[in-house]
Amino acid sequence: MDKIWTEMYEKARAVQNERRISDYVTCGEVAAAILSRSGKIYTGVCIDTCSTLGICAERNAIFNMITSGEQEIDKVLCLMPDGSNGAPCGACRELMVQLMPGRYQDIEIMLDYRSGRTVKLGDITPEWWIK
């Protein structure tokens, strides 16, 4: 396993802390780590609300990256509650496409940390409305 993926996995695991904040909000079931083009890792957790005002872990991590002054993504790792990985949802993909039009295709997504299986965002998001 590539050292950077291991670091991303560990950082995502470190912030993953499932908890109930109120009767209406839970968070931390899913965690994500984003590697920016500069090599810095940003993390985020999902925040779920009863009125759809929540946010996915990947977008939370991306917003942390943007808040820190960066906007280019190199790698994405999402950590599910059971420790497995998964591809970003449509809303997360849409944000990445709009953030990096013309370059989003090369963002590498970890699909299965245990086996080291990755995929490019362009392969799972073909022919998007933004080229």
C-alpha positions as CSV (number, residue, x, y, z in Angstrom):
1,M,0.0,0.0,0.0
2,D,1.2,3.5,-0.9
3,K,2.4,5.4,2.2
4,I,0.1,8.4,1.4
5,W,-3.0,6.2,1.2
6,T,-2.1,4.8,4.6
7,E,-1.7,8.3,6.1
8,M,-5.0,9.4,4.6
9,Y,-6.7,6.3,6.0
10,E,-5.3,6.9,9.5
11,K,-6.3,10.6,9.4
12,A,-9.8,9.7,8.3
13,R,-10.0,7.1,11.0
14,A,-8.8,9.6,13.6
15,V,-11.7,12.0,13.0
16,Q,-14.4,9.3,12.6
17,N,-16.4,9.5,15.8
18,E,-20.0,8.5,15.4
19,R,-22.2,10.5,17.8
20,R,-25.6,12.1,18.3
21,I,-25.3,15.9,18.7
22,S,-29.0,16.5,19.2
23,D,-32.4,14.8,18.6
24,Y,-32.0,16.1,15.0
25,V,-28.3,15.8,14.2
26,T,-25.8,13.0,14.1
27,C,-22.2,13.0,12.8
28,G,-19.1,11.1,12.3
29,E,-20.5,7.9,10.9
30,V,-18.5,8.4,7.7
31,A,-15.1,10.2,7.5
32,A,-13.0,11.3,4.5
33,A,-9.5,12.4,3.7
34,I,-8.6,14.6,0.7
35,L,-5.1,15.0,-0.5
36,S,-4.6,18.3,-2.1
37,R,-2.2,18.9,-5.0
38,S,0.2,20.5,-2.6
39,G,0.4,17.3,-0.6
40,K,-1.6,18.4,2.4
41,I,-4.3,16.1,3.8
42,Y,-7.7,17.6,4.8
43,T,-10.3,15.6,6.7
44,G,-14.1,15.8,7.3
45,V,-17.0,13.8,8.7
46,C,-20.5,13.5,7.5
47,I,-23.1,15.5,9.4
48,D,-26.7,14.3,9.0
49,T,-29.8,16.3,9.9
50,C,-33.4,15.5,9.8
51,S,-34.1,18.3,7.3
52,T,-31.4,17.5,4.6
53,L,-29.1,20.3,5.8
54,G,-26.3,17.9,6.4
55,I,-23.1,17.3,4.5
56,C,-21.1,14.3,3.2
57,A,-17.7,13.7,4.7
58,E,-16.0,14.3,1.3
59,R,-17.5,17.7,0.8
60,N,-16.8,18.6,4.4
61,A,-13.1,17.7,3.8
62,I,-13.1,19.6,0.5
63,F,-14.6,22.7,2.2
64,N,-11.8,22.5,4.8
65,M,-9.3,22.4,2.0
66,I,-10.9,25.4,0.3
67,T,-11.1,27.3,3.7
68,S,-7.3,26.7,4.0
69,G,-6.7,28.4,0.6
70,E,-6.4,25.3,-1.7
71,Q,-8.7,24.1,-4.4
72,E,-7.0,21.3,-6.3
73,I,-7.6,17.6,-5.3
74,D,-5.3,14.8,-6.0
75,K,-6.8,11.9,-4.0
76,V,-10.0,11.1,-2.1
77,L,-10.6,8.4,0.6
78,C,-13.9,7.8,2.2
79,L,-14.2,5.6,5.3
80,M,-17.5,3.9,6.0
81,P,-18.7,3.0,9.5
82,D,-17.6,-0.6,9.1
83,G,-14.1,0.4,7.9
84,S,-14.7,-0.2,4.2
85,N,-14.4,2.4,1.5
86,G,-16.7,3.7,-1.2
87,A,-17.0,6.0,-4.1
88,P,-18.2,9.6,-3.5
89,C,-21.9,10.2,-4.0
90,G,-23.2,12.3,-7.0
91,A,-23.2,15.6,-5.0
92,C,-19.6,15.1,-4.0
93,R,-18.6,14.2,-7.6
94,E,-20.5,17.2,-8.9
95,L,-18.5,19.5,-6.5
96,M,-15.2,18.0,-7.6
97,V,-16.1,18.4,-11.3
98,Q,-17.1,22.0,-10.8
99,L,-14.0,22.7,-8.7
100,M,-11.6,21.3,-11.3
101,P,-13.3,21.5,-14.7
102,G,-11.1,19.9,-17.3
103,R,-8.9,18.3,-14.7
104,Y,-11.3,16.4,-12.4
105,Q,-10.9,13.2,-14.5
106,D,-7.5,12.5,-12.8
107,I,-8.6,12.6,-9.2
108,E,-7.8,9.2,-7.7
109,I,-10.5,7.6,-5.5
110,M,-9.8,4.8,-3.1
111,L,-12.5,2.1,-3.5
112,D,-11.0,-0.6,-1.4
113,Y,-8.1,0.2,1.0
114,R,-7.6,-3.5,2.0
115,S,-6.8,-4.5,-1.6
116,G,-5.4,-1.1,-2.8
117,R,-8.1,-0.8,-5.5
118,T,-8.4,2.8,-6.8
119,V,-10.3,4.4,-9.7
120,K,-10.1,7.8,-11.4
121,L,-13.0,10.1,-10.9
122,G,-13.3,10.4,-14.7
123,D,-13.9,6.7,-15.0
124,I,-16.8,6.7,-12.6
125,T,-18.1,10.1,-13.7
126,P,-18.0,9.9,-17.5
127,E,-19.4,12.4,-19.9
128,W,-20.4,14.9,-17.2
129,W,-22.1,18.1,-18.2
130,I,-18.8,19.9,-17.6
131,K,-15.9,18.7,-19.8
